[in-house]
Amino acid sequence: MTDTKKEVQRKNVVISLRVTTKEKNLIKQKASEHGIKISELLINSALNIPLPPPRNYDIEVQESVEKLTLDTYKLLLITQELLIGDAKNQVINTLKDLAENLQKIGARIYQP
């Protein structure tokens, strides 16, 4: 094997541990905040590997982005029916860009 290739190791060993319901919920919450799986959180914590930065997840932001995206598509449909010529094309292109940018923002905010 060359130095440039990383050896892929299969994770096939199971470690069980007992926790309280409160501890379980706190562990799940922390993993979710950092956008990682519980197993990754526990492994990183045990091996002193830094966690990824917490996600800036806010339900109000998510709802706002979803609403803005839907409103943009509604405006796009209305514009396609009402306007003609160059004005129509400019507005349609602007709304398409807006919708695309909102989707990118949404995807970035909600990434697991």
N, C-alpha and C positions, 0 to 999 in steps of 0.2 A: 504494500500500500504506500502511496506517495504522501509527502507531507501536506500537499494541497487538498487532499481528500480527508474529510473527517470520518472516523469510524462510526457507523450507526450501531448503537447498542439497543437491543430490544429490552424494554422494561417488562420483566415478567415476574418480579418479586413483589409480593404483597405484604405491607405492614399495616396491621390493624391497631387502632388505639381507641380508648374509651374517653369520651368527653361528655360534658353536660349539654343539655339542649341549648342553653345560653351560649356556651363556648362554641358549639357547632354553628349557631346563627352568626356569632361574631366573626368566626373564621370565614364563613360563606360571604358575609358582607365585605370583609377586607379583600378577599380574592376578587369579588365583583368590582370593588372600587379601583383595583389595580388592573382589571381586565384580564385576569389570569385564572386558571383552574385551581381548585383547592389543592390538588397534589403539587402543583408548581409552587404555590404559596408555602406549603409546608416544607418542601425540599429546599427552596431558597432560604427560608428562615432557619432551618436546621444547619445548612451549610454556609450561613452568613453571606449569601449571594444577595446583592441589592435587588429590591423589588422594582419593577417598572414604575414610573411616576403614576400617581392616581389619575384616573380619568376625570375630566371635568364634566360629569354627567348631571344634568339638571332636567327634571321632567317638564318644567315650564319651557325650557329652551327647546326640548324635543317637540313638544306640542306646537310651539310657535313656528318652528321650521316646517313641520308637517302642514300646518295651516297655510303658511306662505307658499309652499309648493303647490298645494291644491288650488289656492287662489290664482296663482300664476297660470296654471293650466286652464282654469276657467276663463281667465282673460285672453289667453291664447285662442281658445275656441270662439269666443265672442268676436275677437279681432278678425279672425279668418272669415267670419260671416259678414262683418260690417264694412271693413275698409277695402279699398282697391288700389292697385298700382304700387308706386314706390313707397308710399306711406305705410301701406299694409305690410310690405316686405320688411321694412325697417322695424316696425313694431313687433312683428312676428319673430324676427331674428333676435331682438332685444329680449322678448319674453322667453324664447327658447334658451338663451344664455342665462337668464335669471333662474329659470327652472333647473337648468343643469348645475349652476353654482349652488343652489339651495340643496340639491341632492348630494353634492360633494360635501357640503357642510354637515348635512344630516348623517351621511355615512361616516364622516370623521368623528362626529360627536358620539355616535352610538356604537363605534367599533368595539367588539368584545375583547 
